[in-house]
Amino acid sequence: MSPSFAYRITKYDPADRDEHGRYNGTEDTVSDHGPVEAAYLEAIAAFARDSGTRRLEIREPELACQVNFGLEAPVDGHGLAGLFPPDLTGYHDGAEVPVPVALELVRAMLRDNGAWCRLEWRDTFTVHVGWDQYVYVGSDQPCDEAVARTREVGLFAEPITVSPYAADLEEPEVTQAADEDFWERVRAALASSRALLLEEAYLRNATRWHRLTEETLHTVRVALGPRALVTLWPDLTPDVEAVLAALPQDESVEFVWEAPDATIHHVTVDESDHRQLATLVAGSRAACVLPVSLDRHPPLFQAALPDSDGVLRARW
């Protein structure tokens, strides 16, 4: 459930909006990396204080994909350098962070650095960063002092019904938990196959690949990221030339290959990329082509990892 009170926090004066709510003023739609950005963070901190919130939970974290729609270019580390280790341990769905770290995540999102997530604390407090320097805060308290503080720092806190990024406005696509029954089905499939390809989405737009056998199943399983989305595909084929020759000419696909050092990589390609792809994967040990959309070409299995208590809280 969304909190009872919600506000849209912006630098855009409501007096400069037309009858449809569109802003016609002169404010820029990117962060100034300076006093206005600092005002946003101060306003959010004030709402957190009014709400009695000291920690926030990271929900649906993602990284910029190959196509970036932000107005600023992503930076190395996706804006997360200094907040999390280089392998991004601790940046995952369900991770809890103190408010100062949450504010740095907001800063990275205001700058379109490449990382995005919802920040929430149960049903009592939420922070969502949208396009063009729009921030949406929800609370179970009216937060009158925070509204006043927002005005003091030069921003506008406008009451709204609900954040447009509220998670309960969306239906999860994956509702099956990767529980013991799921892994038993995977184990049965491995008994009749030499191997399977496991795709581990540990963040949105961030994937690790594993060649799964009966012998490696346990090792791979225990190393999967918290609340990861697990998708099982048929194994890679060693005839890389045949896979390249069979690439479709009229659609984009995911090309997955095992490099000579046994690491597995993937890239999205269309017909214009075929020649460069052949050069990129030269010397590969095995490869396969996977669909970009699962609607027409579903995987063998797909499920999301539950928490340690067995409850599926990931929203994929």
C-alpha positions as a Markdown table, in Angstrom:
| # | Residue | x | y | z |
|---|---|---|---|---|
| 1 | Met | 0.0 | 0.0 | 0.0 |
| 2 | Ser | 1.2 | 3.5 | -0.7 |
| 3 | Pro | 1.6 | 6.0 | 2.2 |
| 4 | Ser | -1.4 | 8.2 | 3.0 |
| 5 | Phe | 0.4 | 11.5 | 2.0 |
| 6 | Ala | 2.3 | 12.1 | -1.2 |
| 7 | Tyr | 4.1 | 15.2 | -2.6 |
| 8 | Arg | 5.7 | 16.1 | -5.8 |
| 9 | Ile | 9.0 | 18.0 | -5.1 |
| 10 | Thr | 10.4 | 20.1 | -7.9 |
| 11 | Lys | 12.2 | 23.3 | -8.7 |
| 12 | Tyr | 9.4 | 24.2 | -11.0 |
| 13 | Asp | 7.1 | 27.0 | -9.8 |
| 14 | Pro | 3.4 | 25.9 | -10.2 |
| 15 | Ala | 2.6 | 29.5 | -11.3 |
| 16 | Asp | 4.6 | 28.7 | -14.5 |
| 17 | Arg | 2.3 | 25.8 | -15.6 |
| 18 | Asp | -0.4 | 26.0 | -18.2 |
| 19 | Glu | -4.0 | 24.7 | -17.8 |
| 20 | His | -2.8 | 21.1 | -18.6 |
| 21 | Gly | -0.1 | 21.2 | -15.9 |
| 22 | Arg | 2.8 | 21.6 | -18.4 |
| 23 | Tyr | 5.7 | 23.7 | -17.1 |
| 24 | Asn | 6.5 | 26.7 | -19.3 |
| 25 | Gly | 9.1 | 28.4 | -17.2 |
| 26 | Thr | 12.9 | 28.7 | -17.7 |
| 27 | Glu | 14.3 | 26.1 | -15.3 |
| 28 | Asp | 16.6 | 23.6 | -16.8 |
| 29 | Thr | 15.6 | 19.9 | -16.7 |
| 30 | Val | 19.0 | 18.6 | -15.6 |
| 31 | Ser | 20.7 | 18.9 | -12.2 |
| 32 | Asp | 22.9 | 21.9 | -11.5 |
| 33 | His | 25.3 | 19.6 | -9.5 |
| 34 | Gly | 25.2 | 22.5 | -7.0 |
| 35 | Pro | 22.8 | 24.4 | -4.7 |
| 36 | Val | 19.6 | 23.4 | -6.3 |
| 37 | Glu | 20.6 | 19.7 | -6.2 |
| 38 | Ala | 21.6 | 20.2 | -2.6 |
| 39 | Ala | 18.1 | 21.7 | -1.9 |
| 40 | Tyr | 16.5 | 18.6 | -3.3 |
| 41 | Leu | 18.5 | 16.4 | -0.9 |
| 42 | Glu | 17.7 | 18.7 | 2.1 |
| 43 | Ala | 14.0 | 18.6 | 1.3 |
| 44 | Ile | 14.1 | 14.8 | 1.2 |
| 45 | Ala | 16.0 | 14.6 | 4.4 |
| 46 | Ala | 13.4 | 16.9 | 6.0 |
| 47 | Phe | 10.6 | 14.6 | 4.9 |
| 48 | Ala | 12.5 | 11.6 | 6.3 |
| 49 | Arg | 12.9 | 13.4 | 9.7 |
| 50 | Asp | 9.2 | 14.2 | 9.8 |
| 51 | Ser | 8.4 | 10.6 | 9.0 |
| 52 | Gly | 10.7 | 9.2 | 11.7 |
| 53 | Thr | 12.7 | 7.3 | 9.0 |
| 54 | Arg | 16.3 | 6.5 | 9.5 |
| 55 | Arg | 16.7 | 3.7 | 7.0 |
| 56 | Leu | 15.4 | 3.0 | 3.5 |
| 57 | Glu | 15.1 | -0.2 | 1.5 |
| 58 | Ile | 16.4 | -0.4 | -2.1 |
| 59 | Arg | 13.6 | -1.7 | -4.4 |
| 60 | Glu | 13.8 | -2.7 | -8.0 |
| 61 | Pro | 17.4 | -1.5 | -8.5 |
| 62 | Glu | 18.7 | -1.2 | -12.0 |
| 63 | Leu | 21.6 | 0.0 | -14.1 |
| 64 | Ala | 21.5 | 1.9 | -17.4 |
| 65 | Cys | 21.0 | -0.4 | -20.3 |
| 66 | Gln | 22.7 | 0.0 | -23.7 |
| 67 | Val | 20.1 | 2.6 | -24.6 |
| 68 | Asn | 20.2 | 5.5 | -22.2 |
| 69 | Phe | 17.3 | 7.9 | -22.2 |
| 70 | Gly | 18.7 | 10.2 | -19.5 |
| 71 | Leu | 19.7 | 13.8 | -20.4 |
| 72 | Glu | 23.2 | 13.2 | -19.0 |
| 73 | Ala | 25.5 | 10.5 | -20.0 |
| 74 | Pro | 26.0 | 7.6 | -17.6 |
| 75 | Val | 29.3 | 7.7 | -15.7 |
| 76 | Asp | 31.7 | 4.9 | -14.7 |
| 77 | Gly | 30.3 | 3.1 | -11.8 |
| 78 | His | 26.8 | 4.2 | -12.5 |
| 79 | Gly | 27.0 | 6.8 | -9.8 |
| 80 | Leu | 27.5 | 4.1 | -7.2 |
| 81 | Ala | 31.3 | 4.4 | -6.7 |
| 82 | Gly | 32.1 | 5.0 | -3.1 |
| 83 | Leu | 28.7 | 3.8 | -2.0 |
| 84 | Phe | 29.1 | 0.2 | -2.8 |
| 85 | Pro | 32.1 | -2.0 | -3.8 |
| 86 | Pro | 33.0 | -2.3 | -7.5 |
| 87 | Asp | 31.1 | -5.6 | -7.8 |
| 88 | Leu | 28.0 | -3.7 | -6.3 |
| 89 | Thr | 27.6 | -6.0 | -3.4 |
| 90 | Gly | 25.0 | -4.5 | -1.2 |
| 91 | Tyr | 23.1 | -2.8 | -4.1 |
| 92 | His | 20.3 | -5.3 | -4.6 |
| 93 | Asp | 16.6 | -5.5 | -4.1 |
| 94 | Gly | 15.7 | -5.5 | -0.4 |
| 95 | Ala | 19.0 | -4.1 | 0.8 |
| 96 | Glu | 18.7 | -1.5 | 3.6 |
| 97 | Val | 20.7 | 1.7 | 3.7 |
| 98 | Pro | 20.8 | 4.6 | 6.1 |
| 99 | Val | 19.2 | 7.9 | 5.0 |
| 100 | Pro | 22.6 | 9.5 | 4.1 |
| 101 | Val | 23.4 | 6.7 | 1.6 |
| 102 | Ala | 19.8 | 6.9 | 0.3 |
| 103 | Leu | 20.4 | 10.6 | -0.4 |
| 104 | Glu | 23.5 | 9.9 | -2.4 |
| 105 | Leu | 21.5 | 7.4 | -4.4 |
| 106 | Val | 19.0 | 10.2 | -5.1 |
| 107 | Arg | 21.9 | 12.4 | -6.2 |
| 108 | Ala | 23.0 | 9.8 | -8.7 |
| 109 | Met | 19.5 | 9.5 | -10.0 |
| 110 | Leu | 19.0 | 13.3 | -10.3 |
| 111 | Arg | 22.2 | 13.3 | -12.4 |
| 112 | Asp | 21.2 | 10.4 | -14.6 |
| 113 | Asn | 24.4 | 8.6 | -13.6 |
| 114 | Gly | 23.1 | 5.3 | -14.7 |
| 115 | Ala | 21.6 | 3.8 | -11.5 |
| 116 | Trp | 17.9 | 3.9 | -10.5 |
| 117 | Cys | 15.8 | 2.4 | -7.8 |
| 118 | Arg | 12.8 | 3.0 | -5.6 |
| 119 | Leu | 13.6 | 3.9 | -2.0 |
| 120 | Glu | 11.0 | 2.8 | 0.5 |
| 121 | Trp | 10.4 | 1.9 | 4.1 |
| 122 | Arg | 7.6 | -0.5 | 4.5 |
| 123 | Asp | 4.2 | 1.4 | 4.0 |
| 124 | Thr | 5.4 | 4.5 | 5.8 |
| 125 | Phe | 7.9 | 6.4 | 3.6 |
| 126 | Thr | 8.9 | 6.4 | -0.1 |
| 127 | Val | 11.2 | 8.3 | -2.4 |
| 128 | His | 10.9 | 8.0 | -6.1 |
| 129 | Val | 13.0 | 10.0 | -8.6 |
| 130 | Gly | 11.4 | 10.5 | -12.0 |
| 131 | Trp | 12.3 | 12.3 | -15.2 |
| 132 | Asp | 13.4 | 15.9 | -15.5 |
| 133 | Gln | 14.2 | 16.5 | -11.8 |
| 134 | Tyr | 10.8 | 15.4 | -10.5 |
| 135 | Val | 10.9 | 13.7 | -7.1 |
| 136 | Tyr | 7.9 | 12.0 | -5.4 |
| 137 | Val | 7.9 | 11.5 | -1.6 |
| 138 | Gly | 5.3 | 9.5 | 0.3 |
| 139 | Ser | 4.8 | 9.4 | 4.0 |
| 140 | Asp | 2.3 | 8.2 | 6.6 |
| 141 | Gln | 2.6 | 11.6 | 8.2 |
| 142 | Pro | 1.5 | 15.0 | 6.8 |
| 143 | Cys | 5.1 | 16.3 | 7.1 |
| 144 | Asp | 4.1 | 20.0 | 7.6 |
| 145 | Glu | 7.6 | 21.0 | 8.8 |
| 146 | Ala | 9.2 | 19.3 | 5.8 |
| 147 | Val | 6.8 | 21.1 | 3.4 |
| 148 | Ala | 7.8 | 24.4 | 5.0 |
| 149 | Arg | 11.5 | 23.4 | 4.8 |
| 150 | Thr | 11.1 | 22.6 | 1.1 |
| 151 | Arg | 9.8 | 26.1 | 0.5 |
| 152 | Glu | 12.6 | 27.6 | 2.6 |
| 153 | Val | 15.3 | 26.0 | 0.3 |
| 154 | Gly | 13.6 | 27.3 | -2.8 |
| 155 | Leu | 11.7 | 24.2 | -4.0 |
| 156 | Phe | 8.0 | 23.4 | -4.3 |
| 157 | Ala | 6.2 | 20.5 | -2.5 |
| 158 | Glu | 2.8 | 20.0 | -4.1 |
| 159 | Pro | 0.3 | 17.5 | -2.7 |
| 160 | Ile | -0.6 | 14.7 | -5.0 |
| 161 | Thr | -2.8 | 11.6 | -4.7 |
| 162 | Val | 0.0 | 9.0 | -5.2 |
| 163 | Ser | 3.5 | 8.7 | -6.8 |
| 164 | Pro | 3.3 | 7.7 | -10.4 |
| 165 | Tyr | 6.2 | 5.3 | -9.5 |
| 166 | Ala | 4.3 | 3.5 | -6.7 |
| 167 | Ala | 5.0 | -0.2 | -7.0 |
| 168 | Asp | 1.5 | -1.2 | -6.2 |
| 169 | Leu | 0.4 | 0.4 | -9.5 |
| 170 | Glu | 2.3 | -2.3 | -11.3 |
| 171 | Glu | 1.7 | -6.1 | -11.6 |
| 172 | Pro | 4.8 | -8.3 | -11.3 |
| 173 | Glu | 5.5 | -10.4 | -14.4 |
| 174 | Val | 7.2 | -13.2 | -12.4 |
| 175 | Thr | 5.2 | -14.7 | -9.6 |
| 176 | Gln | 6.9 | -18.1 | -9.2 |
| 177 | Ala | 9.5 | -18.5 | -6.4 |
| 178 | Ala | 12.7 | -20.4 | -7.0 |
| 179 | Asp | 11.9 | -22.7 | -4.1 |
| 180 | Glu | 12.9 | -26.3 | -3.6 |
| 181 | Asp | 10.2 | -27.6 | -6.0 |
| 182 | Phe | 11.6 | -25.3 | -8.7 |
| 183 | Trp | 15.2 | -26.6 | -8.1 |
| 184 | Glu | 14.0 | -30.2 | -8.2 |
| 185 | Arg | 12.5 | -29.6 | -11.7 |
| 186 | Val | 15.8 | -28.1 | -12.7 |
| 187 | Arg | 17.7 | -31.1 | -11.3 |
| 188 | Ala | 15.4 | -33.4 | -13.2 |
| 189 | Ala | 16.0 | -31.5 | -16.4 |
| 190 | Leu | 19.8 | -31.8 | -15.9 |
| 191 | Ala | 19.5 | -35.5 | -15.5 |
| 192 | Ser | 18.3 | -35.8 | -19.1 |
| 193 | Ser | 20.6 | -33.0 | -20.4 |
| 194 | Arg | 24.3 | -32.6 | -20.3 |
| 195 | Ala | 24.0 | -29.0 | -19.2 |
| 196 | Leu | 21.7 | -26.0 | -19.2 |
| 197 | Leu | 22.4 | -22.3 | -19.4 |
| 198 | Leu | 21.4 | -20.2 | -16.4 |
| 199 | Glu | 20.8 | -16.5 | -16.8 |
| 200 | Glu | 21.0 | -14.7 | -13.5 |
| 201 | Ala | 19.5 | -11.1 | -13.5 |
| 202 | Tyr | 20.9 | -9.8 | -10.2 |
| 203 | Leu | 19.8 | -6.3 | -11.1 |
| 204 | Arg | 17.6 | -4.9 | -13.9 |
| 205 | Asn | 19.9 | -4.6 | -17.0 |
| 206 | Ala | 22.7 | -6.6 | -15.2 |
| 207 | Thr | 23.1 | -10.3 | -15.9 |
| 208 | Arg | 25.5 | -13.1 | -15.0 |
| 209 | Trp | 25.6 | -16.4 | -17.0 |
| 210 | His | 26.4 | -19.9 | -15.7 |
| 211 | Arg | 26.7 | -23.2 | -17.5 |
| 212 | Leu | 24.8 | -25.5 | -15.2 |
| 213 | Thr | 25.4 | -29.2 | -14.7 |
| 214 | Glu | 24.4 | -31.7 | -12.0 |
| 215 | Glu | 27.8 | -31.3 | -10.5 |
| 216 | Thr | 27.8 | -27.4 | -10.4 |
| 217 | Leu | 24.1 | -26.9 | -9.5 |
| 218 | His | 24.7 | -26.4 | -5.8 |
| 219 | Thr | 27.7 | -24.2 | -6.2 |
| 220 | Val | 25.9 | -21.9 | -8.7 |
| 221 | Arg | 22.7 | -21.8 | -6.7 |
| 222 | Val | 24.3 | -20.7 | -3.4 |
| 223 | Ala | 26.2 | -17.9 | -5.2 |
| 224 | Leu | 23.2 | -16.3 | -6.8 |
| 225 | Gly | 22.4 | -12.7 | -5.9 |
| 226 | Pro | 19.6 | -11.9 | -3.4 |
| 227 | Arg | 16.2 | -11.9 | -5.1 |
| 228 | Ala | 17.7 | -12.6 | -8.5 |
| 229 | Leu | 15.6 | -13.5 | -11.4 |
| 230 | Val | 16.7 | -17.0 | -12.6 |
| 231 | Thr | 16.0 | -18.1 | -16.2 |
| 232 | Leu | 17.0 | -21.5 | -17.6 |
| 233 | Trp | 17.7 | -22.1 | -21.3 |
| 234 | Pro | 19.1 | -25.0 | -23.3 |
| 235 | Asp | 22.8 | -25.2 | -23.2 |
| 236 | Leu | 25.2 | -23.4 | -25.5 |
| 237 | Thr | 26.3 | -25.3 | -28.7 |
| 238 | Pro | 30.0 | -25.8 | -29.6 |
| 239 | Asp | 29.3 | -25.1 | -33.3 |
| 240 | Val | 29.7 | -21.4 | -33.1 |
| 241 | Glu | 29.9 | -21.0 | -36.9 |
| 242 | Ala | 26.5 | -22.7 | -37.3 |
| 243 | Val | 25.0 | -20.3 | -34.6 |
| 244 | Leu | 26.4 | -17.3 | -36.5 |
| 245 | Ala | 25.1 | -18.6 | -39.8 |
| 246 | Ala | 21.6 | -19.0 | -38.4 |
| 247 | Leu | 21.3 | -15.5 | -37.1 |
| 248 | Pro | 17.9 | -14.0 | -38.1 |
| 249 | Gln | 17.9 | -11.2 | -40.6 |
| 250 | Asp | 14.8 | -9.4 | -39.4 |
| 251 | Glu | 14.9 | -9.2 | -35.6 |
| 252 | Ser | 17.1 | -8.3 | -32.7 |
| 253 | Val | 18.4 | -11.2 | -30.6 |
| 254 | Glu | 20.6 | -11.9 | -27.6 |
| 255 | Phe | 23.8 | -13.6 | -28.7 |
| 256 | Val | 25.5 | -15.5 | -25.8 |
| 257 | Trp | 28.9 | -17.0 | -26.1 |
| 258 | Glu | 31.6 | -18.7 | -24.0 |
| 259 | Ala | 35.0 | -17.1 | -24.4 |
| 260 | Pro | 38.2 | -19.1 | -24.5 |
| 261 | Asp | 38.7 | -18.4 | -20.7 |
| 262 | Ala | 35.3 | -20.0 | -20.0 |
| 263 | Thr | 33.6 | -16.7 | -19.1 |
| 264 | Ile | 30.2 | -16.2 | -20.7 |
| 265 | His | 29.2 | -12.9 | -22.3 |
| 266 | His | 26.1 | -11.6 | -24.2 |
| 267 | Val | 25.2 | -8.8 | -26.5 |
| 268 | Thr | 22.0 | -7.6 | -28.2 |
| 269 | Val | 22.5 | -7.6 | -32.0 |
| 270 | Asp | 20.5 | -7.0 | -35.2 |
| 271 | Glu | 21.3 | -7.7 | -38.8 |
| 272 | Ser | 23.6 | -4.7 | -39.1 |
| 273 | Asp | 25.9 | -6.1 | -36.3 |
| 274 | His | 26.5 | -9.6 | -37.8 |
| 275 | Arg | 29.9 | -8.9 | -39.3 |
| 276 | Gln | 31.3 | -7.2 | -36.2 |
| 277 | Leu | 29.8 | -10.0 | -34.0 |
| 278 | Ala | 31.7 | -12.6 | -35.9 |
| 279 | Thr | 35.0 | -10.8 | -35.2 |
| 280 | Leu | 34.0 | -10.2 | -31.5 |
| 281 | Val | 33.3 | -13.9 | -30.8 |
| 282 | Ala | 36.2 | -15.4 | -32.8 |
| 283 | Gly | 37.7 | -18.3 | -30.9 |
| 284 | Ser | 34.7 | -18.8 | -28.7 |
| 285 | Arg | 34.1 | -22.3 | -27.3 |
| 286 | Ala | 30.3 | -22.3 | -27.6 |
| 287 | Ala | 27.4 | -20.0 | -28.3 |
| 288 | Cys | 23.6 | -19.6 | -28.7 |
| 289 | Val | 20.9 | -17.2 | -29.7 |
| 290 | Leu | 18.2 | -16.2 | -27.3 |
| 291 | Pro | 15.1 | -14.0 | -27.9 |
| 292 | Val | 14.9 | -10.5 | -26.8 |
| 293 | Ser | 11.2 | -11.0 | -26.0 |
| 294 | Leu | 10.0 | -14.1 | -24.1 |
| 295 | Asp | 6.4 | -13.8 | -25.5 |
| 296 | Arg | 7.0 | -16.1 | -28.5 |
| 297 | His | 10.1 | -17.9 | -27.3 |
| 298 | Pro | 9.6 | -18.8 | -23.6 |
| 299 | Pro | 12.6 | -20.2 | -21.5 |
| 300 | Leu | 12.6 | -23.7 | -20.0 |
| 301 | Phe | 12.1 | -22.3 | -16.5 |
| 302 | Gln | 11.9 | -18.9 | -14.9 |
| 303 | Ala | 11.5 | -17.9 | -11.2 |
| 304 | Ala | 12.7 | -15.3 | -8.7 |
| 305 | Leu | 14.7 | -16.1 | -5.6 |
| 306 | Pro | 12.6 | -15.9 | -2.3 |
| 307 | Asp | 14.0 | -14.5 | 0.9 |
| 308 | Ser | 15.4 | -16.8 | 3.6 |
| 309 | Asp | 12.0 | -17.1 | 5.1 |
| 310 | Gly | 10.7 | -18.5 | 1.8 |
| 311 | Val | 8.6 | -15.5 | 0.9 |
| 312 | Leu | 8.9 | -14.1 | -2.6 |
| 313 | Arg | 9.2 | -10.3 | -2.2 |
| 314 | Ala | 11.1 | -9.5 | -5.4 |
| 315 | Arg | 9.0 | -7.6 | -8.0 |
| 316 | Trp | 10.1 | -8.6 | -11.5 |
